[in-house]
């Protein structure tokens, strides 16, 4: 099993985090550097990127200083995982216990509403970019062809994301990975062990749940 990454829906687990204006420009510049490296690849290549894309699943150049973010309003104690994929040490250590020295954790300072600056945070970047889904074992998932007349073999996976959506990952591709980005489905995934650790240790900030009546499950099969 594995987990489709979804943020918690609870207000207290989802404070609105923003990059400072200077930080946002620096991030866009770092993203552009990665896109430039891969923009000559043909569409359909796993690392194909076009101008303006965010290079999810690929490493970027480490900045020479901590990233800067701020929160304007809090509903309670900070969760372990903030928006913008900012996480604390508990999550960083859990990821690296499964797969050390693979994923990027960029030092990040978060300023909270009272002006206090907390430098114990990390901007987390999964560094596997793969086509992990076993389409033939998925439900309520279809192939989307963005330019069939130009690139007839280029497609992505989309879903109506209703209660009937069920995903399946290829075990042979994701074995040993703590987390990964699926470029066809445009989503991040956690391995079973990581998601279960979060549940067992009450890590806040993610929505990890099995089948329920009102909300689809994000716990997916491996085949």
N, C-alpha and C positions, 0 to 999 in steps of 0.2 A: 504494500500500500504506500501511498504518498499523499501529499496535501497541496491543493491549489491555494496559493497565498491570497488571503483576503483580510483586509483590516477589520478590526472590531467595529460594530455598529453603535456601541455604547458611547455616549457623549464624553464620559469621564475617561475613556480609553482613546479618544481621538481629538486631542487639542489641535487647533490649527497652527501649524508650524510654517514659517516663511523663511526663505533665505534673504539675507540683506541684499540690497540692490547690487553692491559690488560683488558679492558672492555669486549671485545669479549670473552675472556677466562672466565671471571666471569659470563657472560650470559650463556655460554654453560654449566658451572657448575650448575647454578641455574636450567636450563632446565633439566639436567640429574637427579637432585634430584627429580623433579616432575615425570619424566619418571620412575624412580626406584619405586616410590610409587604405580604406576598403571600397571607395566609391567607384573604382574601375572594375570591380567584380561584376559578373553578369547577374541579373536578377534570378533568384532561385538558389544562389550560393548561400550557405548558412550565414556568412558574414557580410552579405551584400547590404550596403547602406546607401541612402541617398541624402542629399543636402537637407538639413533640418531634422534628420532622424536623431533620436536618442540612442546611443550605442549600448542598449541593454544586453547584459551578459558578457560584455567585453571589458577588459581592464582599461583604465585611463591613466594618464600621467598623475602621479601624486602631487598635490599642491605643496608649496613650500611653507605653508602655515595652516593652522586648523581652520576648517570651514566655520562660517558664522551664520547662525540661525536665531530666530526669536519667536516667542509665543506671546500673543496679546492677552489671552484669557485662558484661565484654567478652571476646570470643574472639580478638581480634587488632586490627589497625588499623581505625579507623572507616571504613565505606564512604562513598560520596558521597551516597547516599540512605538515610536512616533511616526507621523506621516513623513514623507520625503525619504523613507527608508533609513531614518535615524534610529539607532538602537543603543542600548546600554551594554555594560560589560557582561551581564548574564547571557545575553544572546550571542555576543561575540565569542565568549568562551565555549558555549554550547556548539556553535558552528565549527570552531577550530578543533574541538575535541573529536569531531567526526572526520573532518577533512582539513588538516592543518596547512597553513601557508598557501592557500589556493585563492580564496576570495579576498576582496579588498575591504579594509576597514579604515576609513580616513578620519583622523581626529577631528572632532566637531565641538564647538562651543555653542551652547544654547542659552540665550538670555530669556529669563522668565519675567512675568509682568512686574514683579517688584524691583526689577533691575539687576537681580543676582545673575551672575554668569557661571554656568556649570560646564566645565571642560571635560567631563567624564563620558561624553557621548561619542558615537562613531557613525559616520555615513557608510552604510553597508552596500556593497556591490557584488551580487553573484557573478562569478566569472566562468560560468559554463553557458554557452549559447548553442542549443541543440534543437533538433526536431524530434521531440520525445514522445509524442502521442501516437498510440496505436489506433489509427482512425477507424479501422474495421471493428474495434471493440468499444467505440464511443457511441453515445446516444445524444440526439439533439445537437449534433455538430455537423457542419457542412463545409464544403470547400468553396472559398471565395476567390475568383479570378479577377484581379484588378485591371489587367490589360490583356484580355484574351486574344485580341487581334494582333498584338505586338509580341507578347510573351505567352504563348498558349500553354506552356508548362509551369508557369509561375502561379502558385496558389497559396492561400493562407487558410487557417481554420477559424471559423466563426461559430457562434452559438446564439440562440435566442435567450440562453441563460435562464430558462425556466426551471421548474421543479424536476422536470424529467431529464435534465442534462446529467449525463454520466460520462466521466473521462477515464481513460486508461493510458498509462505510460508503459513504454517498452522497458522491461526490467534489464535487458542486456545493455541498454544505453545509459541508464541512470544508476546502475550498481556502483556503490561506493561514493556517490555524490551526496553532499549535505544539502545542496540547493542548486537550482539551475533556472535559466530563462529559456522558455520555449519560443523560438522566433516565429513559428507559424501561427501559434495561438496567442502570441503577444502577452504572455503571463509568466510569473515566477512560481516555482514549486519548491516545497520542502520535502525531504525524505521522511519516511515513516518515523525513524528514530528521533529526528529533530522535532517533529510535530508532537510526538508523544512526550518528549522531555518538556516541551512548553506546557502541555496539559498537566503533567505530573507535578510540575514546579510552579504552577499558577502564573506563568509568564503572561503579562497583560499587553494587549495591543493588537492581537491577531484574533480572527474568528476561525476557530478550528472545531468543526462539529460534524457528526455523522448525519444520516438521513433524519429529517424532521418534517413535520406536516407543512409548515409555512415557508421554510427556506431550504433551498437545495443543499445537498451535501457537498462539501469541498474535500472530502476524503475519497481518494481515487484509487482504482485498482492498478496493479502492475501485472503485466502479462508477458 
